[in-house]
Amino acid sequence: MKNITVHDKAFKPYLQKEAIQARILELAAEIDKDYQDKQPLFLAILNGSFIFAADLFKHITIEAEISFIKLASYKGTSSSGNVITAIGLEENLRDRHIILLEDIIDTGKTLHSFLPELIQRQPASIKIATFLTKPEALQYPITADYVGFNIPDKFVLGYGLDYDGLGRNLPELFILDEVAS
């Protein structure tokens, strides 16, 4: 892996695709074990989680369903602070076991704002699976049940995460090179 430039920013390699895929397999095995005979509904939060959701769901062996919702709070390299719901839920969540799939938990504002809406729909349970967390950036009481990787409070790109629309398609994860940017 080598450094890349996206728009006006330089990024350096952070996680190789092999490490990402190995961790996805571990998360899938944990979820399979925890949800045997429960037929969970995976609820992937778009846009960022679509690659994580697809890779994880491919390795889930229990009976399960997947659906998508679009929530947004990022503009550029920082959170806008506003959570916008663009595509809503259509499924009946009452008495269902829900596993929210998130690309990254940064401040926690997105999930903090969205969880009350989910709770109102009376699911049997709600768990959170996230590709990344930034423990240093967390400002809301959000705890993920399944975590791919804990990372520093730096801007990252790739594996579904973008910088103003670009970089989602990279199979690796890159971190902002603050010296070069």
C-alpha positions in Angstrom: 0.0 0.0 0.0 1.2 3.5 -0.8 0.1 7.0 0.1 -2.7 8.4 -2.0 -4.2 11.9 -2.6 -8.0 12.5 -2.7 -9.2 16.0 -3.5 -6.8 18.2 -1.7 -5.7 15.8 1.1 -2.9 13.2 1.4 -3.7 9.9 3.1 -1.3 7.1 4.3 -2.1 3.4 4.6 -3.6 2.3 7.9 -5.3 -1.1 7.6 -4.7 -3.6 4.9 -7.6 -5.5 3.3 -6.4 -8.8 4.7 -6.6 -7.5 8.2 -10.0 -6.0 7.6 -11.4 -9.3 6.1 -10.0 -11.4 8.9 -11.7 -9.2 11.5 -15.0 -9.3 9.5 -14.9 -13.2 9.7 -14.4 -13.0 13.5 -17.3 -10.6 13.9 -19.6 -12.8 11.7 -18.7 -15.8 13.9 -19.5 -13.9 17.1 -22.8 -12.7 15.7 -23.7 -16.2 14.5 -23.1 -17.6 17.9 -25.0 -14.8 19.8 -28.0 -14.9 17.4 -28.6 -18.7 16.9 -32.4 -19.3 16.5 -33.2 -15.5 16.7 -33.3 -14.5 13.0 -32.0 -11.0 13.4 -32.7 -8.1 11.1 -29.4 -6.3 10.2 -30.1 -2.6 9.6 -27.2 -1.1 7.7 -26.8 2.7 7.9 -25.9 4.1 4.5 -23.8 5.3 2.8 -20.7 4.4 4.7 -21.6 1.0 6.0 -22.6 -0.6 2.7 -19.2 -2.4 2.1 -18.9 -3.5 5.8 -22.6 -4.7 5.7 -22.1 -6.7 2.5 -18.8 -8.3 3.6 -20.2 -9.1 7.1 -23.6 -10.4 5.8 -21.8 -12.7 3.3 -20.3 -14.6 6.3 -23.4 -14.7 8.4 -24.6 -18.4 8.4 -27.7 -18.1 10.6 -31.1 -17.1 9.2 -31.1 -13.3 9.0 -32.5 -10.4 7.0 -30.9 -7.1 6.0 -32.3 -3.7 5.3 -31.0 -0.2 4.9 -31.5 3.3 6.2 -29.7 6.5 5.2 -28.6 8.8 8.0 -26.0 11.6 7.5 -24.0 13.8 9.7 -20.7 14.4 7.8 -19.6 17.1 5.4 -16.0 17.2 4.3 -13.7 15.8 7.0 -15.8 16.7 10.1 -19.2 16.0 11.5 -21.8 18.7 10.7 -23.5 18.1 14.0 -26.9 17.6 12.3 -28.4 14.2 11.7 -30.5 13.9 8.5 -32.7 10.9 7.8 -32.9 10.6 4.0 -34.4 7.1 3.6 -36.7 5.7 6.3 -37.5 2.3 7.7 -40.2 0.3 6.1 -39.9 -2.9 8.1 -42.0 -3.7 11.2 -39.4 -3.9 14.0 -41.8 -5.0 16.8 -40.3 -7.9 18.6 -37.4 -8.3 16.1 -33.7 -8.6 17.1 -32.0 -5.6 15.4 -28.3 -5.4 14.7 -27.4 -1.9 13.5 -24.5 -1.8 11.1 -22.4 1.3 11.1 -19.2 2.3 9.3 -17.8 4.4 12.1 -18.8 5.7 15.5 -17.1 9.0 15.9 -18.8 11.4 18.3 -21.8 9.1 18.6 -24.3 11.8 17.7 -25.8 9.9 14.7 -26.7 6.8 16.7 -27.7 8.9 19.8 -30.2 10.8 17.6 -31.5 7.7 15.8 -31.8 5.1 18.6 -34.9 6.7 20.2 -36.7 6.3 16.9 -35.7 2.6 16.8 -36.8 2.1 20.4 -40.2 3.5 19.7 -40.7 0.7 17.2 -40.5 -1.8 20.1 -37.8 -4.3 18.9 -37.0 -7.3 21.1 -33.3 -6.1 21.2 -30.9 -3.6 19.6 -27.2 -4.3 19.2 -24.6 -2.2 17.3 -21.9 -3.6 15.0 -19.5 -1.1 13.7 -16.5 -1.3 11.5 -14.6 1.4 13.3 -14.9 3.4 16.6 -13.0 6.5 17.7 -13.1 6.2 21.5 -11.3 9.6 22.0 -13.9 11.4 19.9 -17.0 9.9 21.6 -19.3 12.6 23.1 -22.5 10.6 23.5 -23.1 7.4 25.6 -23.0 4.9 22.6 -21.4 1.6 23.1 -21.0 -0.8 20.2 -21.5 -4.5 20.9 -19.3 -5.7 18.0 -16.3 -3.5 17.0 -14.1 -4.1 14.0 -11.3 -1.8 15.0 -10.7 1.1 17.5 -8.8 3.9 15.8 -7.4 7.3 16.9 -9.4 10.4 16.4 -8.1 11.0 12.9 -10.0 11.2 9.6 -10.0 7.9 7.7 -10.9 7.0 4.1 -11.6 3.8 2.3 -13.6 0.6 2.8 -16.9 2.5 2.5 -15.8 5.7 4.1 -15.4 8.7 1.9 -13.9 12.2 1.6 -16.6 14.4 -0.1 -17.8 11.4 -2.2 -14.5 9.8 -3.1 -12.5 6.9 -1.7 -15.4 4.6 -0.7 -14.3 2.0 -3.2 -10.8 1.5 -1.7 -10.5 -2.0 -0.2 -8.0 -0.8 2.4 -8.3 1.9 5.1 -6.2 5.1 4.9 -5.7 7.7 7.5 -5.2 11.5 6.9 -1.5 12.3 6.6 -1.5 15.6 8.5 2.1 16.4 7.7 1.5 16.1 3.9 -2.0 17.7 3.8 
